[in-house]
Amino acid sequence: MDRASEEAGQQAVLRVFFEDPFWVGVFERTSQGRVSVSKITFGPEPKDYEVWDFLLRNYSKLCFSPSVEAVVKETGQNPKRMRRQACRELRQPGIGTKSQLALKLQQEERKTQRRTVSRRQREAEKQRLFDLKQQKRKEKHKGR
């Protein structure tokens, strides 16, 4: 993490874990006490350099969830403590509850978007069929 993001209070965490049958990455972005999350499906187990390359190429394309309120803990610069904390996080299975909540919000948001789009498509198709039927009807009565 660069200095500018540390000064602005931003923090980013990427957790990669196995969620049967794929390897999944959850990218948590914390800023000003709010967390937004993006879920990435990798497929087979990714190597460290593959994950890094993916983030460099696709970070701008990641779809983050709406941000939710989160409690941000400030960590000191003690390297031993940071190492112990990293080991502790590696031992913990799954993702954090705030991340799960943010992912659920994102899923609900996408669901409503998908519903509105499909409703519009369905109504457009109905209108097209109705117009086609009306046109055929007019053509039948043209000769009278």
C-alpha positions as CSV (number, residue, x, y, z in Angstrom):
1,M,0.0,0.0,0.0
2,D,1.4,3.4,-0.9
3,R,1.7,6.4,1.4
4,A,-1.1,8.4,-0.2
5,S,-3.6,5.7,0.5
6,E,-2.4,5.3,4.1
7,E,-2.7,9.0,4.8
8,A,-6.3,9.0,3.3
9,G,-7.3,6.2,5.7
10,Q,-7.7,3.6,2.9
11,Q,-6.9,0.0,3.3
12,A,-7.3,-3.0,0.9
13,V,-7.3,-6.7,1.7
14,L,-7.5,-9.6,-0.6
15,R,-8.4,-13.0,0.8
16,V,-8.1,-16.1,-1.5
17,F,-9.8,-19.3,-0.3
18,F,-11.4,-22.4,-1.7
19,E,-15.1,-22.4,-2.1
20,D,-16.1,-25.7,-3.6
21,P,-15.6,-26.2,-6.6
22,F,-13.6,-23.0,-7.3
23,W,-10.9,-20.7,-5.8
24,V,-12.4,-17.4,-4.9
25,G,-10.9,-14.1,-4.0
26,V,-12.7,-11.4,-1.9
27,F,-11.2,-8.0,-2.2
28,E,-12.2,-5.7,0.7
29,R,-11.6,-1.9,0.3
30,T,-11.9,0.1,3.5
31,S,-12.2,3.9,3.3
32,Q,-13.4,6.4,5.9
33,G,-14.9,3.7,8.1
34,R,-16.9,2.1,5.3
35,V,-16.2,-1.3,3.6
36,S,-17.0,-2.2,0.0
37,V,-16.3,-5.7,-1.4
38,S,-15.7,-7.4,-4.7
39,K,-15.8,-11.1,-5.3
40,I,-13.5,-12.7,-7.9
41,T,-13.8,-16.3,-9.1
42,F,-10.4,-17.7,-10.2
43,G,-11.2,-21.4,-11.0
44,P,-8.1,-23.5,-10.4
45,E,-5.8,-22.5,-7.5
46,P,-4.1,-19.2,-8.5
47,K,-0.4,-18.6,-7.9
48,D,0.7,-15.4,-6.2
49,Y,2.0,-13.8,-9.4
50,E,-1.3,-14.7,-11.2
51,V,-3.3,-12.9,-8.5
52,W,-1.1,-9.9,-8.6
53,D,-1.2,-9.8,-12.4
54,F,-5.0,-10.1,-12.3
55,L,-5.3,-7.2,-9.9
56,L,-3.0,-5.0,-12.0
57,R,-4.9,-5.7,-15.2
58,N,-8.5,-5.8,-13.9
59,Y,-8.7,-3.6,-10.8
60,S,-10.5,-0.8,-12.7
61,K,-13.1,-3.4,-14.0
62,L,-13.9,-4.8,-10.5
63,C,-17.5,-4.3,-9.5
64,F,-17.5,-3.3,-5.8
65,S,-20.6,-3.6,-3.6
66,P,-22.3,-0.6,-2.0
67,S,-20.2,0.4,1.0
68,V,-21.4,-0.5,4.5
69,E,-20.4,0.9,7.9
70,A,-17.4,-0.9,9.5
71,V,-15.3,-0.5,12.5
72,V,-11.7,0.1,11.4
73,K,-8.9,-1.0,13.8
74,E,-5.7,0.9,13.6
75,T,-2.6,-1.4,13.6
76,G,0.8,-0.3,14.8
77,Q,4.0,-0.7,12.8
78,N,5.3,-3.5,14.9
79,P,6.4,-6.2,12.4
80,K,6.1,-9.1,14.8
81,R,2.5,-8.1,15.6
82,M,1.7,-7.7,11.9
83,R,3.2,-11.1,11.2
84,R,1.1,-12.8,14.0
85,Q,-2.0,-11.0,12.7
86,A,-1.4,-12.3,9.2
87,C,-0.9,-15.8,10.5
88,R,-4.2,-15.5,12.5
89,E,-6.1,-14.3,9.4
90,L,-4.7,-17.2,7.3
91,R,-6.0,-19.7,9.9
92,Q,-9.5,-18.2,9.8
93,P,-11.8,-19.9,7.3
94,G,-14.1,-17.9,5.1
95,I,-14.7,-14.2,4.8
96,G,-15.7,-11.6,7.4
97,T,-19.3,-10.8,8.3
98,K,-19.0,-7.2,7.0
99,S,-17.7,-8.6,3.7
100,Q,-20.6,-11.1,3.6
101,L,-23.1,-8.3,4.2
102,A,-21.5,-6.1,1.5
103,L,-21.6,-9.0,-1.0
104,K,-25.2,-9.7,-0.2
105,L,-26.1,-6.1,-0.8
106,Q,-24.3,-6.3,-4.1
107,Q,-26.1,-9.5,-5.0
108,E,-29.5,-7.9,-4.2
109,E,-28.6,-4.8,-6.3
110,R,-27.7,-6.9,-9.3
111,K,-30.8,-8.9,-8.9
112,T,-33.1,-5.9,-9.0
113,Q,-31.1,-4.5,-12.0
114,R,-31.5,-7.9,-13.8
115,R,-35.3,-8.0,-13.0
116,T,-35.8,-4.5,-14.5
117,V,-33.9,-5.3,-17.6
118,S,-35.7,-8.6,-18.2
119,R,-39.1,-6.9,-17.5
120,R,-38.2,-4.2,-20.1
121,Q,-37.2,-6.9,-22.6
122,R,-40.4,-8.9,-22.0
123,E,-42.6,-5.8,-22.4
124,A,-40.7,-4.8,-25.6
125,E,-41.2,-8.3,-27.0
126,K,-44.9,-8.2,-26.2
127,Q,-45.3,-4.8,-27.9
128,R,-43.4,-6.0,-30.9
129,L,-45.7,-9.1,-31.2
130,F,-48.8,-6.9,-30.7
131,D,-47.6,-4.4,-33.5
132,L,-46.9,-7.4,-35.8
133,K,-50.4,-8.7,-35.2
134,Q,-52.0,-5.3,-35.8
135,Q,-50.0,-5.0,-39.0
136,K,-51.1,-8.4,-40.3
137,R,-54.7,-7.5,-39.4
138,K,-54.5,-4.3,-41.5
139,E,-53.0,-6.1,-44.4
140,K,-55.8,-8.6,-44.4
141,H,-58.4,-5.8,-44.7
142,K,-56.5,-3.7,-47.2
143,G,-58.3,-5.1,-50.2
144,R,-61.9,-4.5,-49.1
